[in-house]
Amino acid sequence: MRKISLVLGCIFWTVFITRFAYGTVEVFKKPSLALYMIVVSDKTGSYSTSTMRDLRMSFYLLLGANPNEPQYWGRSAFEEAVAVANFAAIKKLTPLVNEKVYLRGAQLACRNTDTDYEVLEYLFRARGEQLLTPINFCKTANLDS
């Protein structure tokens, strides 16, 4: 019985250490993808505290993650933050994104009618836009591009 538990314990720790090491290597190889994944997981049921998520995002940005870089489905981490209404990520990434990605995120927020312009208002506040209103922006924005 002790041999079986010893073997199972060794298997568990081997798998755990391998998985941890592989995940760490992947983060260092692709920090932009790691940033994208933390932004997506924030809205889909992650149980981490918001402070921990904020630290992870800061760490990935320190490693050189680019919030403008398209990942899966052609969206950047910033655009995905807008799509899933991740307000912490929007606040952190808005000053870092270029104008083109910012506008694509704002257009994406216009298309999302579930949030009743809440994301767009937050997006404008995070960027320091004082004169734009969500309704006027969405009426004049070119939503076909």
Order of alpha helices (4+ residues) and beta strands (2+ residues): alpha-alpha-alpha-alpha-alpha-alpha-alpha-alpha
